[in-house]
Amino acid sequence: MGLRRSLDDYKRNKETAEVFPGEQRTQMGQFTGSTQRLIHVDPSGSIRDYSYPLSGLHGLSSSRFGVRFDQTIEWFDTLEGASQTLHEGTVETIHNFEKFDVVQRDFTNALTHATAFKLRGETPDSIELVGFVELTPEGQEGRIGQLVHDDELVEVYHNREHTYLGASTELEITPEVMEKFDEVLADEPKSFPRKGESESYEGSRLTGGVRFRTEFEDGRTTVITTLSDIEEQPRSASLKHVADQTQRYSDPSKLLTDAQQSGLTPDITDQLVQMDLHVLDLLSAPTGARIAGPDFDPHYQYSGGYGYTWFRDDGEISTFLLEADERLGLDIENRHRKSAEFYLQTQLDDGRWPHRVWPMNGRLAPGWANGHVEGSETQYQADQTASVLVFLAEYLATHHESLPKDTATDIETALELGVGGMDISLETDGLPTECENAWENMNGRFTHTAAKFMQAYSTIATAPLADTLQNHAATQARRIYDALETMWCPDEKIYGLRLVDGNLDVRIDSTTFSLIDAHLAYRDVGDISDERYSRLATHLETAFERLWTETDAIRGLTRFEEDTWRRRNQGNEKIWTVSTGWGAYAAEKAIRLFSTTSQQFDPTAWSDRLFTEIDLTGSLCLSSGYLPEQFFDSGTPDSATPLGWSHAIRLATYAARSTRNVEPAVERQSGKR
């Protein structure tokens, strides 16, 4: 995603109240993708690549399409009333004119993206497709070259990455020089394509901009883009591939057939399950690792970026998927296996995991919480390691009999090493040491970190592992259980957010919902007192009541009290889908936790209330089915969209609600190895 496009957006939106200018937003529109390429199709049909974290290739930085008839060009992004849906594996966008429509279907297969256009209705006698694309191989906006093969197929390149553009009908191509310095620095944004002819031949071959037009044949034409690494696929092979694909996808039936067959989601009819699995597929690399969300802020202007694999997000997603699979029988074991293999590959020598990595290869990605790599414990998010260990222990317990012996052994070794890593972070008082929190915006000794540690130790203590490891993990879990007394505030009747210099921060934080899962796991390790049950119930009910926010447009839970991040001009905390979903999940799990107690608090009503807001028809779910990370009070969605963590929470909560009072289909193995 180029700097030019970010600066252009900044100029267009710097005065907009609920927009962070310069971001490449994805709240509106839909995605199509493979494990190597992720393409956003905005409501006007313009497409853009968010593929780099998945494949290491950049592709399209911007584009626009339109039609030319009666000597006039009508760009689709200037029209009103377009509609967009998922249709048989494609993103279908319908552009409406007075007497005819243009139906656009987008589909991604491996590194190739097809955009097919079909005319429908009373079309003019002479009509052609027009388009513009900006290609930025290796993320470069300068030092790029352009080749035009046989006057109808474009190749744009920097070094290794080569991007190709072709069509099923004859293309008329005009290279387009992008903004010069004076245009970049001007107050007003610049629209492309420019009017008039291209610059000199020399200038036209040193740009990633391409203007084109092509006629419709039998009312149809298809535009193809393909990304390639020239060290893996030579030019001749790429040119042949583009020619083959343009010919193949000139036939709409073949495009729809390939689109339907390329879906990674099993044949599932439930719309919510299908949507959540589809989103997690879109965010997944060939390794099985997932980006947190499409990277809308690659220049780190308002965030630290989202196109990376966090081990907290990914570990939690993996556990949610495992749980949903156990309850709904989704037949997604291959995903669990890939996740486990990725975690084994990326575990550090001390048993822990780094802040975040590139999903394409597991290498260390830019981050700010690698203190344990640098030699400092404070700038480290210890809960991330615990999240991964919970998944590995649960995966071993639920699939132990079917795992290859070598894989099971590797997981056992990783768990033993991981326990040692958590031990490093556990202080003598039984609480994790000072570190960064799950929201990555403060330091302290957090209730959430302690809860994740207790859950991880407890899960390992009951997994099919060696006696010594089980006993040690159980002992550590009991130490944390006792130490959690320190986090209780009797005046507020809640578990505080954190300890700072020995003082309890008594703000409510939605991450403390993790106490429910932690105690469910701990029940198999030690006894839970009636007083602890009472405190958990009181805390959960109080947290729901204090974080609940309702406006004319939306309803849900905020992240934590006094949260100031990304508020723009809003004076109060924003609603987050992660927090709302987490609350629904915790309430559903609390039904199980409190089922044998005499607690007066009934979490069922809160489970229903919170899940309603993230359901497909809820106030926090977009018409696309996507869950953005957060919302302004006006109902304007903001930040990463779709957010994988939110979709995984929704899926696991739906699975738990659908099978309430029913035991999981997969039996968990426990006991000795």
Phi, psi and omega in degrees: 000119191278157178294325179303315183292325178293319178292324177298315178295324179300316180297321184284335190234012186294340179256002183282131191293316188247036177227138174267106188296138179102349179278157177255081192288152180227019182294326178258147180102191183220161177250149166230146184189174172230188176285355181245343185217139181231115186243128174264132176248110183281171185301340178268359180092357177292142184242150179211142177279138167234040196268342191308313182298336183274324187233346186082008181243145189262311176074231188276127175266328177198163179195165169203152180230159177193188176229152178241121175208154183053039177063019181231140175262128174247106178282138183298329182283001174256357181272162174242153172089013176293149177240153184215133179214165167277129184223109175049047177087358178245162167267117183255123178240126182250119179261123188261127170245176187298317185243356181208166176238155167246118180264120181250131177233127181247139185208138181241132178225113184057239182261009181251136175239132179247133173239106184260137180239138177224133176275142181218126180110202182273088184274152176299157181296322181241109181215139179220157176276137173239153181201165175215136175227148171242118182254133183231072180303135182058024178073013184272139172251348173234174179054041175238152182239162181225131174244138176244106185273123177054031177062014183212004177222126187258140173234122178243135189211159170240287178230277181273320183281128176235128181246135185241143178232127177214177180212161180283343175242163188298127181267140167252116192249137173228110176300146188235117178284130183279183187303135170274174185305316183295328178285324176296322184274351180293155181291325184268143177289161181249130179265145178234152003284159175288162174271147178098187184277166178288169176287194181302162179304318182298312181294325182289343180261008180235047183210156176260000180276138180221122171258140181211163171212154181204148180279158172274141172244121185055034177078015184222151167201153182227130178257134183241136165236140179227135175259146178208156171256115189294342176283342178257333179219115182293163183304316183301320179291322179293317179298318178295320180298315180297317179299317179296318183290320179296322178291316182297313187275005167290341176266111184298330181293325179288324177296313181294322179297313179295322180297317180292322183281338184279350182300130181276345182282135177301168181287087184241133184267336181295122188295318181293314179300316180299316181295314183293320176294322178299314180298315181294329172297314182302324185271002187262140173269169177304335179289344186096345178286152184240142169285154179296321179185171176302138187275094183274350185225062185292345180266008174057041180280323184231003180201183176261017182085160183231352185274050182221167174261111170272139181284339172290302181303311186290321178296318178295316178301316180300318179292319177299318179295319179299316180294316179296321179296318179298324185272327186251351181063057187277348180059054181238035182302328181299326178293316179300316182297314180299318179298314180300315180298321180294320179292323177295322181292326189258358179295136180280167183298334181271008176092357183254182179237152180287177182299302179203156184224168173282126182293336182293332185212357179079005180285155180302129179256162177306136182196177183230009183231049178250035181302323181292339174279324181279339181114014179232132181279335188295311181274062182210138181260091189295335181295336181299314179299319180297321180298318179294318182294325176300314180297312183300319180292318178293320179296317178298319183290324185270340183235019187302319184290332184261350182286140171303146185303318181296320180294315179300318179296318179296321178293318177301318179296317180296321179294319178297317178294321180294323176299319176298323178294318177294323179302324179302323185271356183264123181278171183294340179276000177093000177251150174300153183290172176299132181202187175276157182269177181294330179277354172066029184230008177199162177248159179154193176247106197262142174300319181299316180299317179298318180297317180294322176297315181296320178296316181295311178301317182294319180294320178292323181296337182249007177276161180287084184227174180297149182307313186298320180289317177302312183295319179295316180297320179296320179298316179295322178298318180294323178299317180291319178306313180293319185291338179297343174303328181297331185272357182275133176250106184295330181290316181274343184058046178217165166271126183292168181289315186195166167257132176230116183052038177084355180260139183272124174278112190263023171288151175279136180227129183294341177295339180288355172299340179296345177300330182292307177300322182298318181283331173298318178290322184292334181304334179274000183245320183208174181278144175250126184286158176299323179296320179295317176303316181297317180294319179298318180296314180297316180300312184297314180296318179295318180298315179301315184293321184279334179268343182296131179227138181223127176238183178295336187254326188218164177215142178166196182252141172279170185287305175200162182292139181068032176281121185252000189287138174053040180272344183055244180260006181281140186270356183223176182297150178266154175280137180243138177289327177299312182293319179294315178295319179298320178296317178298318180295314180296321179296319179295319178292328179294333175302318178289316185298320184265005187296332183254013181249176181258024182296139178280334181291124177252107184285354184301317182297320179289325175301314180295315185296314183286320180295327179305324184283336178257357177295169185301334179255010184281166183291341182259004179253128180286165180298337177287346188093354184279150172252111173286166182294319189207169182224147163282160181300334181289348185099001178286121179287154184213157173073199190301130181215123355280153179261120185300319181302315181297319181292323179292321176298316181299316181297314181294322179293318177299318180297317180294320180293322182290336183241027179305133182071013177241133179288147178304151182290333181260126181278133180278128178275135177226188180091198187276158179292000000 
